[in-house]
Amino acid sequence: MGLLPGSELELICPGHGHNCMVKIGGGTLSLDMPLAENIYVTPV
């Protein structure tokens, strides 16, 4: 499972972004803070 530029996803970061999850393609990825800080999203 991975994430490519241009993919549509749902980014869930409760608690001020300390533990984030990315829902994509029927799966969920868990992200730590350093990785989550490097994700930039654009609304569709």
CHARMM internal coordinates of N, CA and C (Angstrom, degrees):
IC EDIT
DIST 1 N 1 CA 1.4538
DIST 1 CA 1 C 1.5262
ANGL 1 N 1 CA 1 C 107.04
DIST 1 C 2 N 1.2974
ANGL 1 CA 1 C 2 N 116.31
DIHE 1 N 1 CA 1 C 2 N 136.98
DIST 2 N 2 CA 1.4518
ANGL 1 C 2 N 2 CA 119.67
DIHE 1 CA 1 C 2 N 2 CA 179.52
DIST 2 CA 2 C 1.5100
ANGL 2 N 2 CA 2 C 111.48
DIHE 1 C 2 N 2 CA 2 C -153.64
DIST 2 C 3 N 1.2921
ANGL 2 CA 2 C 3 N 115.13
DIHE 2 N 2 CA 2 C 3 N -175.72
DIST 3 N 3 CA 1.4513
ANGL 2 C 3 N 3 CA 122.79
DIHE 2 CA 2 C 3 N 3 CA -176.00
DIST 3 CA 3 C 1.5193
ANGL 3 N 3 CA 3 C 108.29
DIHE 2 C 3 N 3 CA 3 C -134.59
DIST 3 C 4 N 1.3317
ANGL 3 CA 3 C 4 N 116.27
DIHE 3 N 3 CA 3 C 4 N 126.55
DIST 4 N 4 CA 1.4549
ANGL 3 C 4 N 4 CA 121.78
DIHE 3 CA 3 C 4 N 4 CA -179.22
DIST 4 CA 4 C 1.5250
ANGL 4 N 4 CA 4 C 110.21
DIHE 3 C 4 N 4 CA 4 C -114.42
DIST 4 C 5 N 1.3313
ANGL 4 CA 4 C 5 N 118.41
DIHE 4 N 4 CA 4 C 5 N 152.89
DIST 5 N 5 CA 1.4735
ANGL 4 C 5 N 5 CA 120.54
DIHE 4 CA 4 C 5 N 5 CA 175.42
DIST 5 CA 5 C 1.5199
ANGL 5 N 5 CA 5 C 110.16
DIHE 4 C 5 N 5 CA 5 C -55.40
DIST 5 C 6 N 1.3243
ANGL 5 CA 5 C 6 N 115.89
DIHE 5 N 5 CA 5 C 6 N 136.40
DIST 6 N 6 CA 1.4598
ANGL 5 C 6 N 6 CA 121.90
DIHE 5 CA 5 C 6 N 6 CA -179.35
DIST 6 CA 6 C 1.5159
ANGL 6 N 6 CA 6 C 114.47
DIHE 5 C 6 N 6 CA 6 C 90.66
DIST 6 C 7 N 1.3301
ANGL 6 CA 6 C 7 N 118.00
DIHE 6 N 6 CA 6 C 7 N -3.98
DIST 7 N 7 CA 1.4602
ANGL 6 C 7 N 7 CA 121.28
DIHE 6 CA 6 C 7 N 7 CA 179.12
DIST 7 CA 7 C 1.5138
ANGL 7 N 7 CA 7 C 110.61
DIHE 6 C 7 N 7 CA 7 C -71.90
DIST 7 C 8 N 1.3393
ANGL 7 CA 7 C 8 N 115.99
DIHE 7 N 7 CA 7 C 8 N 144.02
DIST 8 N 8 CA 1.4649
ANGL 7 C 8 N 8 CA 120.05
DIHE 7 CA 7 C 8 N 8 CA 173.33
DIST 8 CA 8 C 1.5192
ANGL 8 N 8 CA 8 C 107.61
DIHE 7 C 8 N 8 CA 8 C -92.75
DIST 8 C 9 N 1.3412
ANGL 8 CA 8 C 9 N 115.58
DIHE 8 N 8 CA 8 C 9 N 136.63
DIST 9 N 9 CA 1.4587
ANGL 8 C 9 N 9 CA 120.75
DIHE 8 CA 8 C 9 N 9 CA -176.87
DIST 9 CA 9 C 1.5095
ANGL 9 N 9 CA 9 C 110.13
DIHE 8 C 9 N 9 CA 9 C -151.09
DIST 9 C 10 N 1.3182
ANGL 9 CA 9 C 10 N 115.37
DIHE 9 N 9 CA 9 C 10 N 171.59
DIST 10 N 10 CA 1.4638
ANGL 9 C 10 N 10 CA 122.21
DIHE 9 CA 9 C 10 N 10 CA 173.09
DIST 10 CA 10 C 1.5166
ANGL 10 N 10 CA 10 C 107.22
DIHE 9 C 10 N 10 CA 10 C -116.77
DIST 10 C 11 N 1.3266
ANGL 10 CA 10 C 11 N 116.55
DIHE 10 N 10 CA 10 C 11 N 122.07
DIST 11 N 11 CA 1.4569
ANGL 10 C 11 N 11 CA 122.28
DIHE 10 CA 10 C 11 N 11 CA 179.95
DIST 11 CA 11 C 1.5191
ANGL 11 N 11 CA 11 C 108.62
DIHE 10 C 11 N 11 CA 11 C -101.70
DIST 11 C 12 N 1.3228
ANGL 11 CA 11 C 12 N 117.34
DIHE 11 N 11 CA 11 C 12 N 121.82
DIST 12 N 12 CA 1.4568
ANGL 11 C 12 N 12 CA 123.11
DIHE 11 CA 11 C 12 N 12 CA -177.44
DIST 12 CA 12 C 1.5256
ANGL 12 N 12 CA 12 C 108.22
DIHE 11 C 12 N 12 CA 12 C -118.45
DIST 12 C 13 N 1.3417
ANGL 12 CA 12 C 13 N 116.61
DIHE 12 N 12 CA 12 C 13 N 113.84
DIST 13 N 13 CA 1.4680
ANGL 12 C 13 N 13 CA 121.44
DIHE 12 CA 12 C 13 N 13 CA -178.87
DIST 13 CA 13 C 1.5214
ANGL 13 N 13 CA 13 C 110.49
DIHE 12 C 13 N 13 CA 13 C -131.13
DIST 13 C 14 N 1.3189
ANGL 13 CA 13 C 14 N 117.88
DIHE 13 N 13 CA 13 C 14 N 74.75
DIST 14 N 14 CA 1.4586
ANGL 13 C 14 N 14 CA 119.19
DIHE 13 CA 13 C 14 N 14 CA 175.85
DIST 14 CA 14 C 1.5261
ANGL 14 N 14 CA 14 C 110.56
DIHE 13 C 14 N 14 CA 14 C -72.60
DIST 14 C 15 N 1.2952
ANGL 14 CA 14 C 15 N 117.48
DIHE 14 N 14 CA 14 C 15 N 156.95
DIST 15 N 15 CA 1.4650
ANGL 14 C 15 N 15 CA 121.17
DIHE 14 CA 14 C 15 N 15 CA 176.35
DIST 15 CA 15 C 1.5169
ANGL 15 N 15 CA 15 C 113.26
DIHE 14 C 15 N 15 CA 15 C 71.87
DIST 15 C 16 N 1.3253
ANGL 15 CA 15 C 16 N 116.93
DIHE 15 N 15 CA 15 C 16 N 40.52
DIST 16 N 16 CA 1.4643
ANGL 15 C 16 N 16 CA 122.80
DIHE 15 CA 15 C 16 N 16 CA 176.00
DIST 16 CA 16 C 1.5215
ANGL 16 N 16 CA 16 C 113.84
DIHE 15 C 16 N 16 CA 16 C 62.57
DIST 16 C 17 N 1.3356
ANGL 16 CA 16 C 17 N 117.56
DIHE 16 N 16 CA 16 C 17 N 32.37
DIST 17 N 17 CA 1.4509
ANGL 16 C 17 N 17 CA 121.38
DIHE 16 CA 16 C 17 N 17 CA 171.57
DIST 17 CA 17 C 1.5167
ANGL 17 N 17 CA 17 C 117.09
DIHE 16 C 17 N 17 CA 17 C 80.15
DIST 17 C 18 N 1.3261
ANGL 17 CA 17 C 18 N 118.89
DIHE 17 N 17 CA 17 C 18 N 14.23
DIST 18 N 18 CA 1.4627
ANGL 17 C 18 N 18 CA 119.61
DIHE 17 CA 17 C 18 N 18 CA -178.58
DIST 18 CA 18 C 1.5257
ANGL 18 N 18 CA 18 C 112.16
DIHE 17 C 18 N 18 CA 18 C -73.07
DIST 18 C 19 N 1.3004
ANGL 18 CA 18 C 19 N 117.76
DIHE 18 N 18 CA 18 C 19 N -36.01
DIST 19 N 19 CA 1.4635
ANGL 18 C 19 N 19 CA 122.73
DIHE 18 CA 18 C 19 N 19 CA 175.94
DIST 19 CA 19 C 1.5208
ANGL 19 N 19 CA 19 C 107.28
DIHE 18 C 19 N 19 CA 19 C -131.87
DIST 19 C 20 N 1.3100
ANGL 19 CA 19 C 20 N 116.94
DIHE 19 N 19 CA 19 C 20 N 114.03
DIST 20 N 20 CA 1.4559
ANGL 19 C 20 N 20 CA 120.61
DIHE 19 CA 19 C 20 N 20 CA -178.01
DIST 20 CA 20 C 1.5158
ANGL 20 N 20 CA 20 C 110.37
DIHE 19 C 20 N 20 CA 20 C -112.90
DIST 20 C 21 N 1.3353
ANGL 20 CA 20 C 21 N 114.53
DIHE 20 N 20 CA 20 C 21 N 153.74
DIST 21 N 21 CA 1.4494
ANGL 20 C 21 N 21 CA 121.67
DIHE 20 CA 20 C 21 N 21 CA 174.85
DIST 21 CA 21 C 1.5209
ANGL 21 N 21 CA 21 C 108.09
DIHE 20 C 21 N 21 CA 21 C -128.91
DIST 21 C 22 N 1.3288
ANGL 21 CA 21 C 22 N 115.66
DIHE 21 N 21 CA 21 C 22 N 146.33
DIST 22 N 22 CA 1.4590
ANGL 21 C 22 N 22 CA 122.21
DIHE 21 CA 21 C 22 N 22 CA 175.99
DIST 22 CA 22 C 1.5172
ANGL 22 N 22 CA 22 C 106.59
DIHE 21 C 22 N 22 CA 22 C -118.11
DIST 22 C 23 N 1.3410
ANGL 22 CA 22 C 23 N 116.45
DIHE 22 N 22 CA 22 C 23 N 120.64
DIST 23 N 23 CA 1.4567
ANGL 22 C 23 N 23 CA 121.01
DIHE 22 CA 22 C 23 N 23 CA 175.75
DIST 23 CA 23 C 1.5222
ANGL 23 N 23 CA 23 C 107.24
DIHE 22 C 23 N 23 CA 23 C -97.92
DIST 23 C 24 N 1.3372
ANGL 23 CA 23 C 24 N 116.32
DIHE 23 N 23 CA 23 C 24 N 120.19
DIST 24 N 24 CA 1.4578
ANGL 23 C 24 N 24 CA 121.60
DIHE 23 CA 23 C 24 N 24 CA -178.23
DIST 24 CA 24 C 1.5303
ANGL 24 N 24 CA 24 C 110.11
DIHE 23 C 24 N 24 CA 24 C -152.82
DIST 24 C 25 N 1.3123
ANGL 24 CA 24 C 25 N 114.95
DIHE 24 N 24 CA 24 C 25 N 136.87
DIST 25 N 25 CA 1.4647
ANGL 24 C 25 N 25 CA 120.70
DIHE 24 CA 24 C 25 N 25 CA 174.81
DIST 25 CA 25 C 1.5114
ANGL 25 N 25 CA 25 C 115.00
DIHE 24 C 25 N 25 CA 25 C 55.10
DIST 25 C 26 N 1.3220
ANGL 25 CA 25 C 26 N 119.04
DIHE 25 N 25 CA 25 C 26 N 36.48
DIST 26 N 26 CA 1.4533
ANGL 25 C 26 N 26 CA 122.25
DIHE 25 CA 25 C 26 N 26 CA 179.12
DIST 26 CA 26 C 1.5205
ANGL 26 N 26 CA 26 C 114.17
DIHE 25 C 26 N 26 CA 26 C 80.29
DIST 26 C 27 N 1.3303
ANGL 26 CA 26 C 27 N 117.85
DIHE 26 N 26 CA 26 C 27 N 2.12
DIST 27 N 27 CA 1.4602
ANGL 26 C 27 N 27 CA 121.28
DIHE 26 CA 26 C 27 N 27 CA 179.14
DIST 27 CA 27 C 1.5169
ANGL 27 N 27 CA 27 C 111.03
DIHE 26 C 27 N 27 CA 27 C -124.56
DIST 27 C 28 N 1.3082
ANGL 27 CA 27 C 28 N 115.42
DIHE 27 N 27 CA 27 C 28 N 175.00
DIST 28 N 28 CA 1.4581
ANGL 27 C 28 N 28 CA 121.46
DIHE 27 CA 27 C 28 N 28 CA 179.95
DIST 28 CA 28 C 1.5287
ANGL 28 N 28 CA 28 C 109.37
DIHE 27 C 28 N 28 CA 28 C -132.86
DIST 28 C 29 N 1.3359
ANGL 28 CA 28 C 29 N 115.43
DIHE 28 N 28 CA 28 C 29 N 132.44
DIST 29 N 29 CA 1.4603
ANGL 28 C 29 N 29 CA 121.81
DIHE 28 CA 28 C 29 N 29 CA 175.10
DIST 29 CA 29 C 1.5203
ANGL 29 N 29 CA 29 C 108.31
DIHE 28 C 29 N 29 CA 29 C -109.95
DIST 29 C 30 N 1.3131
ANGL 29 CA 29 C 30 N 117.07
DIHE 29 N 29 CA 29 C 30 N 136.86
DIST 30 N 30 CA 1.4578
ANGL 29 C 30 N 30 CA 121.94
DIHE 29 CA 29 C 30 N 30 CA 176.31
DIST 30 CA 30 C 1.5243
ANGL 30 N 30 CA 30 C 107.80
DIHE 29 C 30 N 30 CA 30 C -99.72
DIST 30 C 31 N 1.3442
ANGL 30 CA 30 C 31 N 116.65
DIHE 30 N 30 CA 30 C 31 N 134.97
DIST 31 N 31 CA 1.4586
ANGL 30 C 31 N 31 CA 122.03
DIHE 30 CA 30 C 31 N 31 CA -176.51
DIST 31 CA 31 C 1.5200
ANGL 31 N 31 CA 31 C 111.19
DIHE 30 C 31 N 31 CA 31 C -121.13
DIST 31 C 32 N 1.3293
ANGL 31 CA 31 C 32 N 117.04
DIHE 31 N 31 CA 31 C 32 N 140.80
DIST 32 N 32 CA 1.4524
ANGL 31 C 32 N 32 CA 119.49
DIHE 31 CA 31 C 32 N 32 CA 172.00
DIST 32 CA 32 C 1.5345
ANGL 32 N 32 CA 32 C 108.50
DIHE 31 C 32 N 32 CA 32 C -84.36
DIST 32 C 33 N 1.3273
ANGL 32 CA 32 C 33 N 117.70
DIHE 32 N 32 CA 32 C 33 N 170.20
DIST 33 N 33 CA 1.4578
ANGL 32 C 33 N 33 CA 121.41
DIHE 32 CA 32 C 33 N 33 CA -174.05
DIST 33 CA 33 C 1.5326
ANGL 33 N 33 CA 33 C 113.52
DIHE 32 C 33 N 33 CA 33 C -60.32
DIST 33 C 34 N 1.3359
ANGL 33 CA 33 C 34 N 120.67
DIHE 33 N 33 CA 33 C 34 N -46.67
DIST 34 N 34 CA 1.4737
ANGL 33 C 34 N 34 CA 118.85
DIHE 33 CA 33 C 34 N 34 CA -179.16
DIST 34 CA 34 C 1.5310
ANGL 34 N 34 CA 34 C 112.98
DIHE 33 C 34 N 34 CA 34 C -59.20
DIST 34 C 35 N 1.3185
ANGL 34 CA 34 C 35 N 117.38
DIHE 34 N 34 CA 34 C 35 N -37.51
DIST 35 N 35 CA 1.4614
ANGL 34 C 35 N 35 CA 120.43
DIHE 34 CA 34 C 35 N 35 CA 178.66
DIST 35 CA 35 C 1.5228
ANGL 35 N 35 CA 35 C 110.72
DIHE 34 C 35 N 35 CA 35 C -72.22
DIST 35 C 36 N 1.3298
ANGL 35 CA 35 C 36 N 117.52
DIHE 35 N 35 CA 35 C 36 N -43.31
DIST 36 N 36 CA 1.4562
ANGL 35 C 36 N 36 CA 122.04
DIHE 35 CA 35 C 36 N 36 CA -179.16
DIST 36 CA 36 C 1.5319
ANGL 36 N 36 CA 36 C 111.60
DIHE 35 C 36 N 36 CA 36 C -62.64
DIST 36 C 37 N 1.3206
ANGL 36 CA 36 C 37 N 117.35
DIHE 36 N 36 CA 36 C 37 N -33.69
DIST 37 N 37 CA 1.4721
ANGL 36 C 37 N 37 CA 120.74
DIHE 36 CA 36 C 37 N 37 CA -179.58
DIST 37 CA 37 C 1.5237
ANGL 37 N 37 CA 37 C 112.55
DIHE 36 C 37 N 37 CA 37 C -66.20
DIST 37 C 38 N 1.3144
ANGL 37 CA 37 C 38 N 118.12
DIHE 37 N 37 CA 37 C 38 N -16.64
DIST 38 N 38 CA 1.4531
ANGL 37 C 38 N 38 CA 122.12
DIHE 37 CA 37 C 38 N 38 CA -178.68
DIST 38 CA 38 C 1.5224
ANGL 38 N 38 CA 38 C 113.75
DIHE 37 C 38 N 38 CA 38 C -100.63
DIST 38 C 39 N 1.3380
ANGL 38 CA 38 C 39 N 116.92
DIHE 38 N 38 CA 38 C 39 N 13.97
DIST 39 N 39 CA 1.4674
ANGL 38 C 39 N 39 CA 121.22
DIHE 38 CA 38 C 39 N 39 CA 177.18
DIST 39 CA 39 C 1.5213
ANGL 39 N 39 CA 39 C 108.37
DIHE 38 C 39 N 39 CA 39 C -102.73
DIST 39 C 40 N 1.3062
ANGL 39 CA 39 C 40 N 115.32
DIHE 39 N 39 CA 39 C 40 N 126.32
DIST 40 N 40 CA 1.4629
ANGL 39 C 40 N 40 CA 121.70
DIHE 39 CA 39 C 40 N 40 CA 177.52
DIST 40 CA 40 C 1.5164
ANGL 40 N 40 CA 40 C 107.90
DIHE 39 C 40 N 40 CA 40 C -115.66
DIST 40 C 41 N 1.3267
ANGL 40 CA 40 C 41 N 117.03
DIHE 40 N 40 CA 40 C 41 N 129.31
DIST 41 N 41 CA 1.4678
ANGL 40 C 41 N 41 CA 120.67
DIHE 40 CA 40 C 41 N 41 CA -176.03
DIST 41 CA 41 C 1.5269
ANGL 41 N 41 CA 41 C 109.96
DIHE 40 C 41 N 41 CA 41 C -120.70
DIST 41 C 42 N 1.3419
ANGL 41 CA 41 C 42 N 114.33
DIHE 41 N 41 CA 41 C 42 N 155.08
DIST 42 N 42 CA 1.4493
ANGL 41 C 42 N 42 CA 122.45
DIHE 41 CA 41 C 42 N 42 CA 176.22
DIST 42 CA 42 C 1.5199
ANGL 42 N 42 CA 42 C 107.58
DIHE 41 C 42 N 42 CA 42 C -128.32
DIST 42 C 43 N 1.3408
ANGL 42 CA 42 C 43 N 118.53
DIHE 42 N 42 CA 42 C 43 N 128.85
DIST 43 N 43 CA 1.4561
ANGL 42 C 43 N 43 CA 119.99
DIHE 42 CA 42 C 43 N 43 CA 178.24
DIST 43 CA 43 C 1.5287
ANGL 43 N 43 CA 43 C 110.81
DIHE 42 C 43 N 43 CA 43 C -64.60
DIST 43 C 44 N 1.3460
ANGL 43 CA 43 C 44 N 115.24
DIHE 43 N 43 CA 43 C 44 N 147.29
DIST 44 N 44 CA 1.4684
ANGL 43 C 44 N 44 CA 120.20
DIHE 43 CA 43 C 44 N 44 CA 176.98
DIST 44 CA 44 C 1.5066
ANGL 44 N 44 CA 44 C 110.75
DIHE 43 C 44 N 44 CA 44 C -97.75
END
COOR INIT
IC SEED 1 N 1 CA 1 C
IC BUILD
